Amino acid sequence: NLRAGPRHGCASMSRRARATARLIGEFATPEAMLDAAGRLRSAGARDVLTYSPYEVAGTREALGASRSKLGWFALAGGLAGLVGGYAIQWWSNAGAYPVNIGGRPRPAVVAFVPVTLEATILGAAVTLFVALLLVLRLPRLWAPVDEVAGFERATVDRFWVSVADDGDPGTDSIARLLLGAGALGTQRLAQS
């Protein structure tokens, strides 16, 4: 699912947004889901979420979500792996156990390339894996959306749009907006 945050379209919900009730609508087609997300964004709705069985092109634009920051985590992990891999080889071959074999220089940079490359990839992969778990708040064994009747079809053939609902009188207009965009039905979720 993609999330549009309250201010910058960021990819995570604020603590306040997590504590509010939500209104969720079910859609039969991805086009209807995108239309509803775009209408909600135009109406000024905050914290809009989409759920779909596969990636739907245009969802990021419809939600106004920014690009993921996970790439920066991968870069940082890769650089840490690069520096760590090179440093441990330099320390073991040139610093702690200097052995002159075949007249090569002590810090044999060319000989360090394969292990340094592998350490870079390993550092990026492990950092990205941990960052992804943290950003997605996994493992999450239960969420209020799991209680919605028919939501299990979000992994098969249905598309869902969820929006924060503060209990304002505008809630009915949000439900009408979802129904007008082609929602098969709407449900209100209790506070999470």
Buried (B, 14 or more C-beta within 10 A) or exposed (E): EBBBBBEEBBBEBBEEBBEBBBBBBBBEEBBBBBBBBBBBBEEEBBBBBBBBEEEBEEBBEBBBBEEBEBEEBBEBBBBBBBBBBBBBBBEEBBEEEEEEEEEEEEBBEEEBEEEBEEBBBBBBBBBBEEBBEEBEEEEEEEEBBEEBEEBEBBEEEBBBBBBBBEEEEBBEEBBEBBBEBBBBEBBEBEEB
